[in-house]
Amino acid sequence: MDRLSNTVRPYAWGSTTAIPALLGTAPTGEPQAEMWMGAHPGAPSRITRTDTTDTADTTVPATSAPAEQPLTDVIAADPARELGAATVEKFGPRLPFLLKLLAAGAPLSLQVHPDLDRAKAGYADEERRSVPIDAPHRTYKDANHKPELICALSPFEGLCGFRRPLETAAAMEGLGVDSLKPYADLLRAQPEEAALREVLTAVLTADPEEMADTVTAVADASERLGGDYAPYARIAHHFPGDAGVVAAMLLNHVRLQPGEALFLGAGVPHAYLDGLGVEIMANSDNVLRCGLTPKHIDVPELLRVVRFEATDPGILRPEASPSGEEVYETPVDEFRLSRFDLSPGAAPADLTAATPQILLCTAGTAEAGDLGLRPGDSVFVPAGEQVRVSGTGTLFRATVVA
């Protein structure tokens, strides 16, 4: 078991205070958006491990001093040992998930993720056309899908999935903005899938100057009316003139309480607006944006990926088990997230598993083996390694279904 040293990413939308408050460190004044835990090549966690050599009756420590090394390198050196044979057979020789602390102080981009088949086809197509992997117009960075789960640690606000077209039409009409009327009329006149497709296409392909005027009018009306319209005023404040402000009106507005979660599957448009949470996702960089960003928006590809259907956002609450583990059930195998509320005096919970694990403390204190964990501390547990946890606080467990 290895204590992780993790990188905090300073994306502009990040909160300046939420992650420092959880870690017990002083804010720097700069945004601290995400703390990454795992083996993503962009910012792999680092560990300090003393290698050992097994003999017939004892374990002899290596003579060299331990050095900090990326978890990517440790896994690459012996995937079967670190991940377990079943994980390697199912997902290949890499950790299939990335765990994060995510702290949104401003809206993230409105985005959607492809399914596995579309990711493979899109990646192969761009490779065949020799589109540079770091080109700003490149859509597929890899051949993997990117389902994800966000679990709130604080009150958390976001957008998730299309709401019913008639509800959106009524909301648009309630603003009294004349330039929204054609969108509202389409939402009322067309069947659900066609209505959502036509309106999103029209919004993203509208004349930029005309759309900027519409967004300004939406922002002014939303600020004046408040209530359910308040989020659009806030979004427009951060993204003046951005067509994504109008696209956001097509989506369900969701508020999570601590412990509640959202699962974002393929084709579901979403954006996080505010709050602190634990996020887990398949280890992929494939994101198709549809607003609230200065980055490239590939409208034709986006329209292939988006699921044009109204959905209930489906707030998840963990399902308790006799062991005290509370599991957030999802339909994917790349990750499995669960939570333990540790109680003083309770028997240690045995988390030994044949799959790799990352354990993250988010409140109180925990003991994982002989390692003490405080909020923000995390450890990597190789497949098959024995681990028992105890303490007083909250511990998240990330692993795979293999």
Secondary structure in CASP SS format (residue, H / E / C, confidence):
PFRMAT SS
TARGET T0000
AUTHOR 0000-0000-0000
METHOD secondary structure of the structure
MODEL  1
M C 1.00
D E 1.00
R E 1.00
L C 1.00
S E 1.00
N C 1.00
T E 1.00
V E 1.00
R E 1.00
P C 1.00
Y C 1.00
A C 1.00
W C 1.00
G E 1.00
S C 1.00
T C 1.00
T C 1.00
A H 1.00
I H 1.00
P H 1.00
A H 1.00
L H 1.00
L H 1.00
G C 1.00
T C 1.00
A C 1.00
P C 1.00
T C 1.00
G C 1.00
E C 1.00
P C 1.00
Q C 1.00
A C 1.00
E E 1.00
M E 1.00
W E 1.00
M E 1.00
G E 1.00
A C 1.00
H C 1.00
P C 1.00
G C 1.00
A C 1.00
P C 1.00
S C 1.00
R E 1.00
I E 1.00
T E 1.00
R C 1.00
T C 1.00
D C 1.00
T E 1.00
T E 1.00
D E 1.00
T C 1.00
A C 1.00
D C 1.00
T C 1.00
T E 1.00
V E 1.00
P E 1.00
A C 1.00
T C 1.00
S C 1.00
A C 1.00
P C 1.00
A C 1.00
E E 1.00
Q E 1.00
P E 1.00
L H 1.00
T H 1.00
D H 1.00
V H 1.00
I H 1.00
A H 1.00
A H 1.00
D C 1.00
P H 1.00
A H 1.00
R H 1.00
E H 1.00
L H 1.00
G C 1.00
A H 1.00
A H 1.00
T H 1.00
V H 1.00
E H 1.00
K H 1.00
F H 1.00
G C 1.00
P C 1.00
R C 1.00
L C 1.00
P C 1.00
F E 1.00
L E 1.00
L E 1.00
K E 1.00
L E 1.00
L E 1.00
A E 1.00
A E 1.00
G C 1.00
A C 1.00
P C 1.00
L C 1.00
S C 1.00
L C 1.00
Q E 1.00
V E 1.00
H C 1.00
P C 1.00
D C 1.00
L H 1.00
D H 1.00
R H 1.00
A H 1.00
K H 1.00
A H 1.00
G H 1.00
Y H 1.00
A H 1.00
D H 1.00
E H 1.00
E H 1.00
R H 1.00
R C 1.00
S C 1.00
V C 1.00
P C 1.00
I C 1.00
D C 1.00
A C 1.00
P C 1.00
H C 1.00
R C 1.00
T C 1.00
Y C 1.00
K C 1.00
D C 1.00
A C 1.00
N C 1.00
H C 1.00
K C 1.00
P C 1.00
E E 1.00
L E 1.00
I E 1.00
C E 1.00
A E 1.00
L C 1.00
S C 1.00
P C 1.00
F E 1.00
E E 1.00
G E 1.00
L E 1.00
C E 1.00
G E 1.00
F E 1.00
R C 1.00
R C 1.00
P H 1.00
L H 1.00
E H 1.00
T H 1.00
A H 1.00
A H 1.00
A H 1.00
M H 1.00
E H 1.00
G H 1.00
L H 1.00
G C 1.00
V C 1.00
D H 1.00
S H 1.00
L H 1.00
K H 1.00
P H 1.00
Y H 1.00
A H 1.00
D H 1.00
L H 1.00
L H 1.00
R H 1.00
A H 1.00
Q C 1.00
P C 1.00
E H 1.00
E H 1.00
A H 1.00
A H 1.00
L H 1.00
R H 1.00
E H 1.00
V H 1.00
L H 1.00
T H 1.00
A H 1.00
V H 1.00
L H 1.00
T C 1.00
A C 1.00
D C 1.00
P H 1.00
E H 1.00
E H 1.00
M H 1.00
A H 1.00
D H 1.00
T H 1.00
V H 1.00
T H 1.00
A H 1.00
V H 1.00
A H 1.00
D H 1.00
A H 1.00
S H 1.00
E H 1.00
R H 1.00
L H 1.00
G C 1.00
G H 1.00
D H 1.00
Y H 1.00
A H 1.00
P H 1.00
Y H 1.00
A H 1.00
R H 1.00
I H 1.00
A H 1.00
H H 1.00
H H 1.00
F C 1.00
P C 1.00
G C 1.00
D C 1.00
A C 1.00
G H 1.00
V H 1.00
V H 1.00
A H 1.00
A H 1.00
M C 1.00
L C 1.00
L E 1.00
N E 1.00
H E 1.00
V E 1.00
R E 1.00
L E 1.00
Q C 1.00
P C 1.00
G C 1.00
E C 1.00
A E 1.00
L E 1.00
F E 1.00
L E 1.00
G C 1.00
A C 1.00
G C 1.00
V C 1.00
P C 1.00
H E 1.00
A E 1.00
Y E 1.00
L E 1.00
D E 1.00
G E 1.00
L E 1.00
G E 1.00
V E 1.00
E E 1.00
I E 1.00
M E 1.00
A E 1.00
N C 1.00
S C 1.00
D C 1.00
N C 1.00
V C 1.00
L E 1.00
R E 1.00
C C 1.00
G C 1.00
L C 1.00
T C 1.00
P C 1.00
K C 1.00
H C 1.00
I C 1.00
D C 1.00
V H 1.00
P H 1.00
E H 1.00
L H 1.00
L H 1.00
R H 1.00
V H 1.00
V C 1.00
R C 1.00
F C 1.00
E C 1.00
A E 1.00
T C 1.00
D C 1.00
P C 1.00
G C 1.00
I C 1.00
L E 1.00
R C 1.00
P C 1.00
E E 1.00
A E 1.00
S C 1.00
P C 1.00
S C 1.00
G C 1.00
E E 1.00
E E 1.00
V E 1.00
Y E 1.00
E C 1.00
T C 1.00
P C 1.00
V C 1.00
D C 1.00
E C 1.00
F C 1.00
R E 1.00
L E 1.00
S E 1.00
R E 1.00
F E 1.00
D E 1.00
L E 1.00
S C 1.00
P C 1.00
G C 1.00
A C 1.00
A C 1.00
P C 1.00
A E 1.00
D E 1.00
L C 1.00
T C 1.00
A C 1.00
A C 1.00
T C 1.00
P C 1.00
Q E 1.00
I E 1.00
L E 1.00
L E 1.00
C E 1.00
T E 1.00
A E 1.00
G E 1.00
T E 1.00
A E 1.00
E E 1.00
A E 1.00
G C 1.00
D C 1.00
L E 1.00
G E 1.00
L E 1.00
R C 1.00
P C 1.00
G C 1.00
D C 1.00
S E 1.00
V E 1.00
F E 1.00
V E 1.00
P C 1.00
A C 1.00
G C 1.00
E C 1.00
Q C 1.00
V C 1.00
R E 1.00
V E 1.00
S E 1.00
G E 1.00
T E 1.00
G E 1.00
T E 1.00
L E 1.00
F E 1.00
R E 1.00
A E 1.00
T E 1.00
V C 1.00
V C 1.00
A C 1.00
END
